[in-house]
């Protein structure tokens, strides 16, 4: 999935007057309280993926339909059969601000948005039918009472979990495992029986398949329309929101890159006239960041923090590029990928709650 281009950025808001802040600069917009955005779910990018999700549930014979509201991020509250959608997907100007602040727009393409909606629907349908209380569900996936980790160490090659969202998210908690398994089951033409044949995770998929067949034509027992942290209730400014979000997706800045950088670049006096490594990396920073994000599934903001530290160390060590630009670009992309994967496996990876 190419995260570099977001469909929401190209969406026109039809049938509505443009908000007064639509032409503001980023600096001005950042000082606006979130409750003053006054945007909604209709007449924009979100209508199509929500309609597609509804069709998928209908085709499966399920009566359940989650309700939706805008908030500061993607989430499904415990006990609520509904889904909070991040505000920036409601208007192209807000998506542009998200891109500037976080380097990507999570859920900003139709397919990406649908993937997240299917995942969150997995949480919502568990709430709607109180599935977490079932003994077999607890035996197969684990108990919801298990605490959410602040960090988790993914096992990229495990066959005990489905692969749906990035970052091997099913491995982070039993509830996420169920939601990811449900999302794979719901996805049209996912061919899950064939794709996961011989994997231990097939037992989870068959369990979800059996439960959903049982629920066909059955009305939910939990029908609350509660909207937790709805956008009109959020008083903090967009600046405060993004400061917190960047802290959440930041990294441990004590990572050591010097040995690898010195092997790739050079501090030898004989190479003093060669191009600066820091300037070289700055030139293709966006390109390499996107490529490594695509390979690893890591957030571009996190990768950019690693890049920033590497560029700073190259500058402080006065490293130079002793090989051709193409060779240096290839070698550095591999190096950055390795450091990103090491970060993911180190136990310091931050779970996106």
VEXPAMI-464511 format. One record per residue (C-alpha): x, y, z; residue in three letters. Coordinates in pm, whole numbers, padded with zeros to 5 digits, always signed. Layout:
N
XYZALA ...
//
This chain:
353
+00000+00000+00000UNK +00145+00337-00100UNK +00099+00564+00198UNK +00256+00857+00016UNK -00066+00948-00164UNK -00387+00985+00033UNK -00723+00975-00145UNK -00873+01205+00116UNK -00638+01482+00003UNK -00801+01470-00339UNK -01158+01464-00209UNK -01387+01756-00268UNK -01637+01842+00004UNK -01959+01850-00194UNK -02272+02038-00099UNK -02117+02219+00195UNK -01975+02565+00244UNK -01604+02551+00302UNK -01510+02597+00671UNK -01365+02937+00756UNK -01034+02771+00850UNK -00988+02588+00517UNK -00762+02862+00380UNK -00564+02918+00700UNK -00194+02848+00726UNK -00080+02546+00927UNK +00040+02772+01209UNK -00297+02942+01239UNK -00490+02616+01211UNK -00284+02452+01484UNK -00412+02702+01738UNK -00776+02613+01669UNK -00953+02405+01938UNK -01062+02072+01794UNK -01422+02131+01901UNK -01434+02433+01668UNK -01366+02233+01352UNK -01739+02163+01294UNK -01690+01884+01040UNK -01899+01570+00991UNK -01893+01226+00834UNK -02102+01304+00525UNK -02029+01458+00185UNK -01667+01358+00169UNK -01410+01082+00152UNK -01557+00872+00435UNK -01894+00799+00277UNK -01764+00542+00028UNK -01564+00317+00265UNK -01842+00325+00527UNK -02096+00226+00259UNK -01866-00054+00142UNK -01831-00185+00498UNK -02210-00187+00532UNK -02239-00391+00210UNK -01984-00643+00335UNK -02174-00696+00661UNK -02502-00730+00470UNK -02351-00987+00232UNK -02249-01194+00534UNK -02607-01192+00662UNK -02517-00993+00973UNK -02773-00747+01113UNK -02508-00561+01312UNK -02412-00214+01192UNK -02161-00007+01393UNK -02234+00360+01447UNK -01962+00614+01369UNK -01843+00947+01503UNK -01543+01176+01465UNK -01277+01191+01733UNK -00901+01245+01763UNK -00800+00897+01645UNK -00919+00550+01544UNK -01065+00348+01832UNK -01358+00142+01957UNK -01438+00196+02328UNK -01495-00104+02552UNK -01862-00196+02560UNK -01959+00036+02273UNK -02069-00116+01937UNK -01939+00180+01740UNK -01624+00324+01585UNK -01445+00657+01637UNK -01287+00791+01318UNK -01007+01051+01319UNK -01118+01402+01233UNK -00856+01455+00962UNK -01041+01216+00728UNK -01343+01448+00727UNK -01183+01727+00521UNK -00890+01752+00274UNK -00743+02054+00457UNK -00723+01854+00780UNK -00568+01559+00595UNK -00305+01798+00458UNK -00227+01915+00811UNK -00203+01553+00931UNK +00042+01479+00650UNK +00255+01779+00742UNK +00256+01691+01112UNK +00286+01310+01096UNK +00426+01250+00744UNK +00133+01025+00648UNK -00247+01011+00669UNK -00346+00689+00845UNK -00652+00549+00666UNK -00622+00814+00397UNK -00672+00583+00099UNK -00994+00392+00033UNK -00832+00050+00080UNK -00639+00155+00389UNK -00952+00307+00543UNK -01148-00011+00475UNK -00879-00224+00638UNK -00902-00018+00955UNK -01282-00011+00948UNK -01295-00391+00922UNK -01055-00419+01216UNK -01253-00177+01433UNK -01575-00356+01336UNK -01420-00668+01488UNK -01400-00485+01821UNK -01747-00336+01780UNK -01916-00666+01701UNK -01756-00824+02007UNK -01908-00542+02212UNK -02246-00573+02040UNK -02283-00946+02117UNK -02063-00967+02432UNK -01842-01224+02261UNK -01548-01168+02496UNK -01743-01343+02772UNK -01755-01671+02581UNK -01530-01940+02724UNK -01420-02075+02385UNK -01331-01725+02266UNK -01112-01682+02575UNK -00949-02021+02522UNK -00865-01951+02157UNK -00765-01583+02171UNK -00696-01515+02538UNK -00874-01300+02793UNK -00960-00936+02734UNK -00861-00864+03094UNK -00498-00909+02995UNK -00336-00566+03020UNK -00245-00378+02704UNK +00133-00345+02679UNK +00290-00006+02630UNK +00537-00182+02401UNK +00540-00518+02229UNK +00796-00722+02037UNK +00651-00845+01706UNK +00738-01187+01570UNK +00715-01124+01194UNK +00724-01489+01090UNK +00475-01630+01342UNK +00198-01842+01188UNK -00024-01816+01494UNK -00164-01478+01386UNK -00325-01337+01072UNK -00164-01054+00880UNK -00401-00767+00815UNK -00289-00429+00948UNK +00078-00336+00955UNK +00312-00391+01250UNK +00184-00747+01308UNK -00085-00584+01518UNK -00268-00908+01599UNK +00023-01000+01827UNK -00020-00705+02062UNK -00326-00822+02264UNK -00603-01090+02254UNK -00864-00829+02156UNK -00648-00710+01866UNK -00594-01071+01765UNK -00972-01123+01743UNK -01029-00795+01558UNK -00757-00873+01304UNK -00889-01227+01254UNK -01241-01093+01204UNK -01112-00837+00951UNK -00945-01109+00744UNK -01266-01316+00761UNK -01481-01019+00651UNK -01257-00904+00364UNK -01411-01006+00029UNK -01204-01257-00168UNK -00945-01287+00112UNK -00933-01665+00046UNK -00838-01714+00409UNK -00891-02091+00406UNK -00640-02126+00124UNK -00399-01853+00237UNK -00368-01985+00593UNK -00393-02358+00520UNK -00161-02548+00754UNK -00111-02249+00985UNK -00212-02274+01353UNK -00408-01947+01305UNK -00660-02133+01087UNK -00825-02252+01409UNK -00896-01887+01500UNK -01040-01811+01158UNK -01268-02115+01166UNK -01388-02012+01512UNK -01475-01662+01387UNK -01645-01813+01082UNK -01859-02035+01304UNK -01956-01755+01543UNK -02052-01520+01260UNK -02268-01788+01098UNK -02438-01830+01436UNK -02507-01454+01452UNK -02671-01429+01108UNK -03010-01266+01141UNK -02960-01205+01514UNK -03002-00851+01649UNK -02727-00718+01878UNK -02790-00727+02253UNK -02591-00405+02310UNK -02728-00112+02113UNK -02594+00200+02288UNK -02512+00491+02056UNK -02256+00639+02295UNK -01987+00855+02136UNK -01673+00860+02350UNK -01444+01162+02308UNK -01650+01297+02022UNK -01493+01584+01829UNK -01728+01855+01969UNK -01618+01757+02322UNK -01242+01792+02259UNK -01120+02128+02392UNK -00748+02096+02325UNK -00597+02272+02025UNK -00469+02091+01720UNK -00119+02194+01826UNK -00162+02023+02163UNK -00306+01717+01990UNK -00009+01679+01757UNK +00248+01740+02029UNK +00100+01446+02221UNK +00073+01232+01909UNK +00436+01289+01811UNK +00548+01195+02162UNK +00344+00875+02132UNK +00508+00771+01804UNK +00855+00897+01893UNK +01153+00674+01965UNK +01415+00612+02227UNK +01678+00863+02116UNK +01963+00664+02274UNK +02002+00433+01973UNK +02362+00412+01854UNK +02429+00437+01481UNK +02796+00542+01468UNK +02961+00205+01385UNK +02727+00136+01092UNK +02744+00491+00961UNK +03126+00483+00970UNK +03126+00158+00774UNK +02896+00303+00508UNK +03043+00653+00486UNK +03394+00784+00543UNK +03576+01022+00778UNK +03914+00968+00613UNK +04103+01287+00514UNK +04146+01139+00165UNK +03769+01167+00117UNK +03738+01522+00250UNK +03635+01655-00091UNK +03361+01394-00137UNK +02993+01495-00090UNK +02869+01541+00264UNK +02678+01235+00390UNK +02438+01456+00587UNK +02350+01661+00278UNK +02320+01345+00070UNK +02076+01187+00316UNK +01872+01505+00342UNK +01823+01507-00034UNK +01651+01170-00052UNK +01510+01161+00302UNK +01146+01143+00190UNK +01215+00874-00070UNK +01399+00640+00167UNK +01149+00703+00448UNK +00859+00594+00228UNK +01044+00290+00099UNK +01139+00166+00447UNK +00784+00231+00572UNK +00653+00017+00287UNK +00897-00265+00365UNK +00856-00269+00743UNK +00504-00137+00808UNK +00648+00112+01058UNK +00506+00463+01090UNK +00689+00716+00874UNK +00713+00953+01170UNK +00910+00694+01371UNK +01140+00621+01076UNK +01197+00992+01028UNK +01318+01021+01388UNK +01578+00751+01317UNK +01674+00934+00998UNK +01704+01264+01182UNK +01944+01112+01433UNK +02150+00948+01160UNK +02179+01272+00965UNK +02278+01459+01280UNK +02553+01204+01356UNK +02679+01219+00996UNK +02706+01596+01032UNK +02880+01579+01372UNK +03126+01315+01247UNK +03176+01501+00917UNK +03117+01182+00721UNK +03150+01179+00343UNK +03008+00963+00062UNK +03299+00763-00085UNK +03093+00560-00339UNK +02849+00640-00617UNK +02520+00800-00517UNK +02316+00501-00635UNK +02529+00257-00437UNK +02517+00477-00127UNK +02139+00513-00160UNK +02091+00135-00182UNK +02330+00061+00106UNK +02173+00323+00331UNK +01817+00206+00258UNK +01917-00144+00369UNK +02089-00003+00678UNK +01784+00201+00777UNK +01558-00100+00724UNK +01778-00312+00951UNK +01773-00048+01226UNK +01396-00013+01194UNK +01345-00389+01221UNK +01580-00405+01519UNK +01375-00131+01681UNK +01054-00324+01618UNK +01202-00640+01772UNK +01372-00468+02065UNK +01061-00449+02283UNK +01062-00070+02257UNK +00809-00061+01976UNK +00511+00150+02076UNK +00167+00001+02029UNK -00071+00231+01837UNK -00370+00236+02070UNK 
//
